Amino acid sequence: MTSTRTTAGDKIATARHATQGVLDPLMQRPSHAARADSGTRTATVIASDGDPWFEVDLDDGQGSLRCRRVASCLLLPAPGDTVLITSTRQGDSFVIAVVVQADPRQATLAVDGDLTLVSRSGGIRARSAGPMALESDTSIAMQSPEWRAQARRAHCEIGEMDYQGARIRFSVLVSRFVGRTCEVVLDRLNLLTRSSFRLTEEMEQVRAGQIDIQAEQTLRLHSKNTLLTSKGLVKVDAEQIHMG
């Protein structure tokens, strides 16, 4: 009985020793969290090699690295900015965030490709304390069931403009049009004014099928030379007619 117990005890001890020999390297291997923490450092941007590549100087004094900006880092790093970088086992380094800007008055959000901002249940509002510019190298398109614009003063410069719509209405106090040529093609023109004044320096011509002019008080025609001709009938009818 004593020899049997001794043999079993020896086997258990031998198995335990062998198991410890296999687990020791695993127990000494650092965890994923430790590797991630050790691979995240701060650095200062030295120069840009052309987005998304940047040259950074490590704050721990271990030299400089050439890092690539990750897609989630929308804020474009600038020289002098303090950034957070991380490195992989393959030796690749990435800028994952901008911690402190050297010049907080200027910021650029940069992406590669199309950018879409979507608000599923709310609105989107952009506000600026200074001037706001909207620029495009190709075209700008706006589409909405209703469009409103409000400003104290507006200045618009357009080389060529085409407008197409069902109805347009202007309500202004003073209106002024200055140009070389004005062409209006309409089926019908209605003009209602309290007082009208028209000045033509050279020639004014009217071509119409019929002309009806009616004045409630006085109708005056005056010129240096007056010609009144008709192919058919000329009729002058009044209570008094003075000639000469």
Secondary structure per residue as TSV (DSSP state, phi and psi in degrees):
chain	resnum	aa	ss	phi	psi
A	1	M	-	360.0	-38.3
A	2	T	H	-65.9	-39.3
A	3	S	H	-68.8	-35.6
A	4	T	H	-65.8	-45.0
A	5	R	H	-63.2	-39.3
A	6	T	H	-65.3	-40.1
A	7	T	H	-66.2	-41.7
A	8	A	H	-65.1	-40.2
A	9	G	H	-64.8	-37.8
A	10	D	H	-65.4	-39.7
A	11	K	H	-64.4	-41.5
A	12	I	H	-63.9	-43.5
A	13	A	H	-63.8	-39.7
A	14	T	H	-66.4	-41.6
A	15	A	H	-65.5	-40.9
A	16	R	H	-64.2	-39.5
A	17	H	H	-65.9	-39.4
A	18	A	H	-68.7	-39.0
A	19	T	H	-65.5	-42.1
A	20	Q	H	-62.8	-33.5
A	21	G	H	-67.6	-31.7
A	22	V	H	-80.1	-35.8
A	23	L	H	-82.7	-20.0
A	24	D	H	-57.4	-46.2
A	25	P	H	-63.9	-34.2
A	26	L	H	-68.9	-37.4
A	27	M	H	-69.5	-29.3
A	28	Q	H	-85.8	-12.4
A	29	R	S	-73.4	133.3
A	30	P	-	-68.5	154.7
A	31	S	-	-78.4	169.5
A	32	H	H	-63.7	-37.8
A	33	A	H	-64.2	-39.9
A	34	A	H	-65.8	-40.8
A	35	R	H	-65.3	-38.8
A	36	A	H	-66.1	-41.7
A	37	D	H	-65.6	-39.9
A	38	S	H	-71.5	-23.2
A	39	G	T	-91.8	-1.3
A	40	T	E	-104.9	120.4
A	41	R	E	-139.3	165.8
A	42	T	E	-101.8	150.5
A	43	A	E	-151.9	168.4
A	44	T	E	-115.3	131.1
A	45	V	E	-71.5	125.6
A	46	I	E	-91.9	-51.0
A	47	A	E	-156.2	167.9
A	48	S	E	-111.7	128.8
A	49	D	S	-91.3	15.6
A	50	G	S	99.9	113.6
A	51	D	T	-49.8	131.1
A	52	P	T	-100.7	22.5
A	53	W	E	-100.8	135.9
A	54	F	E	-138.6	147.5
A	55	E	E	-101.0	123.4
A	56	V	E	-124.2	152.4
A	57	D	E	-109.6	120.5
A	58	L	E	-66.7	137.9
A	59	D	T	-73.9	-18.0
A	60	D	T	-85.2	4.8
A	61	G	S	79.3	18.5
A	62	Q	S	-95.3	21.1
A	63	G	-	100.6	-158.0
A	64	S	E	-120.1	159.8
A	65	L	E	-137.6	155.6
A	66	R	E	-103.7	112.8
A	67	C	E	-117.0	156.4
A	68	R	E	-111.4	136.9
A	69	R	E	-75.7	130.3
A	70	V	-	-76.9	162.7
A	71	A	T	-65.9	-31.8
A	72	S	T	-76.3	-13.8
A	73	C	-	-88.4	87.4
A	74	L	-	-74.5	-29.4
A	75	L	B	-73.0	119.8
A	76	L	-	-74.4	121.3
A	77	P	-	-66.4	149.1
A	78	A	-	-126.3	155.8
A	79	P	T	-55.1	132.1
A	80	G	T	96.7	-12.1
A	81	D	-	-74.4	147.0
A	82	T	E	-93.2	122.7
A	83	V	E	-122.1	161.6
A	84	L	E	-106.8	125.5
A	85	I	E	-122.1	159.4
A	86	T	E	-140.6	155.0
A	87	S	E	-127.5	149.9
A	88	T	-	-101.6	172.8
A	89	R	T	-65.2	-27.9
A	90	Q	T	-77.8	-3.6
A	91	G	S	94.2	4.4
A	92	D	-	-81.0	138.6
A	93	S	E	-117.7	142.8
A	94	F	E	-134.8	144.3
A	95	V	E	-91.0	116.6
A	96	I	E	-102.6	-16.8
A	97	A	E	-166.6	153.4
A	98	V	E	-99.7	116.4
A	99	V	E	-83.5	-53.5
A	100	V	E	-134.8	132.2
A	101	Q	-	-88.9	141.1
A	102	A	S	-69.8	-36.9
A	103	D	-	-126.6	93.4
A	104	P	T	-69.1	-6.3
A	105	R	T	-77.5	-15.7
A	106	Q	-	-126.7	132.6
A	107	A	-	-146.4	141.1
A	108	T	-	-129.6	125.7
A	109	L	B	-97.7	118.4
A	110	A	-	-126.2	136.8
A	111	V	-	-137.2	158.9
A	112	D	S	-101.2	121.7
A	113	G	S	99.0	-167.6
A	114	D	-	-73.2	146.4
A	115	L	-	-124.0	129.2
A	116	T	-	-126.9	125.5
A	117	L	-	-105.3	122.3
A	118	V	-	-125.2	129.0
A	119	S	-	-115.9	109.6
A	120	R	S	-74.7	-31.4
A	121	S	S	-130.7	4.5
A	122	G	S	-138.8	-165.4
A	123	G	-	-108.1	171.2
A	124	I	-	-122.7	128.1
A	125	R	-	-131.6	130.7
A	126	A	-	-114.4	127.4
A	127	R	-	-131.1	138.4
A	128	S	-	-136.5	137.1
A	129	A	S	-77.1	-21.1
A	130	G	S	-115.9	-163.7
A	131	P	-	-62.3	146.2
A	132	M	-	-123.1	127.6
A	133	A	-	-120.4	138.3
A	134	L	-	-121.0	111.3
A	135	E	-	-125.5	150.2
A	136	S	-	-149.6	142.3
A	137	D	S	-79.0	-15.3
A	138	T	S	-119.9	-70.2
A	139	S	-	-157.8	161.2
A	140	I	-	-125.5	124.2
A	141	A	-	-121.2	136.1
A	142	M	-	-128.0	135.6
A	143	Q	-	-140.6	125.6
A	144	S	-	-163.4	150.3
A	145	P	S	-62.3	-27.4
A	146	E	-	-145.0	137.4
A	147	W	-	-129.5	129.2
A	148	R	-	-129.9	142.8
A	149	A	-	-138.3	134.4
A	150	Q	-	-138.5	127.7
A	151	A	-	-157.6	153.3
A	152	R	S	-72.9	-32.3
A	153	R	-	-149.0	140.1
A	154	A	-	-130.1	142.6
A	155	H	-	-133.7	122.2
A	156	C	-	-129.1	128.3
A	157	E	-	-124.1	113.4
A	158	I	-	-132.1	130.2
A	159	G	S	-68.1	-44.3
A	160	E	-	-149.5	136.8
A	161	M	-	-136.1	133.7
A	162	D	-	-119.9	125.4
A	163	Y	-	-118.6	134.9
A	164	Q	-	-138.7	124.0
A	165	G	-	-163.3	173.5
A	166	A	S	-85.1	-35.7
A	167	R	-	-155.4	143.0
A	168	I	-	-138.2	142.3
A	169	R	-	-139.7	132.9
A	170	F	-	-116.7	133.3
A	171	S	-	-129.0	100.3
A	172	V	-	-135.9	160.9
A	173	L	S	-85.1	-46.0
A	174	V	-	-131.8	133.2
A	175	S	-	-131.5	136.5
A	176	R	-	-141.3	129.9
A	177	F	-	-120.0	128.3
A	178	V	-	-127.1	124.8
A	179	G	-	-168.5	176.1
A	180	R	S	-86.5	-44.3
A	181	T	-	-136.3	137.0
A	182	C	-	-130.3	118.9
A	183	E	-	-117.8	127.6
A	184	V	-	-127.4	122.4
A	185	V	-	-118.8	113.5
A	186	L	-	-138.4	156.0
A	187	D	S	-77.9	-33.0
A	188	R	-	-153.2	140.1
A	189	L	-	-128.3	121.3
A	190	N	-	-115.1	125.6
A	191	L	-	-129.6	117.9
A	192	L	-	-119.3	120.6
A	193	T	-	-139.0	158.2
A	194	R	S	-83.5	-37.4
A	195	S	S	-145.0	138.8
A	196	S	-	-132.9	135.9
A	197	F	-	-137.1	129.0
A	198	R	-	-133.8	130.4
A	199	L	-	-124.8	123.4
A	200	T	-	-123.2	120.7
A	201	E	S	-74.9	-36.7
A	202	E	S	-107.4	-120.3
A	203	M	-	-101.9	140.7
A	204	E	-	-123.8	126.7
A	205	Q	-	-122.2	142.0
A	206	V	-	-130.5	126.6
A	207	R	-	-120.8	119.1
A	208	A	-	-148.2	155.2
A	209	G	S	-68.9	-43.9
A	210	Q	-	-144.4	145.6
A	211	I	-	-127.3	127.8
A	212	D	-	-126.1	113.1
A	213	I	-	-117.0	127.3
A	214	Q	-	-134.2	127.3
A	215	A	-	-120.8	135.8
A	216	E	S	-73.5	-32.0
A	217	Q	S	-112.1	-72.6
A	218	T	-	-134.2	138.0
A	219	L	-	-120.3	120.4
A	220	R	-	-123.6	127.4
A	221	L	-	-121.3	123.9
A	222	H	-	-141.7	135.9
A	223	S	-	-161.5	169.9
A	224	K	S	-67.7	-43.9
A	225	N	S	-130.7	131.6
A	226	T	-	-124.5	126.8
A	227	L	-	-119.2	125.5
A	228	L	-	-125.1	110.3
A	229	T	-	-126.7	156.6
A	230	S	-	-154.3	144.2
A	231	K	S	-79.0	-27.7
A	232	G	S	-113.1	-85.8
A	233	L	-	-122.6	138.2
A	234	V	-	-121.5	118.9
A	235	K	-	-124.0	129.9
A	236	V	-	-123.5	119.8
A	237	D	-	-131.9	124.1
A	238	A	-	-165.2	166.1
A	239	E	S	-67.4	-37.5
A	240	Q	-	-133.7	137.3
A	241	I	-	-128.1	119.1
A	242	H	-	-110.6	125.3
A	243	M	-	-120.4	129.9
A	244	G	-	92.3	360.0
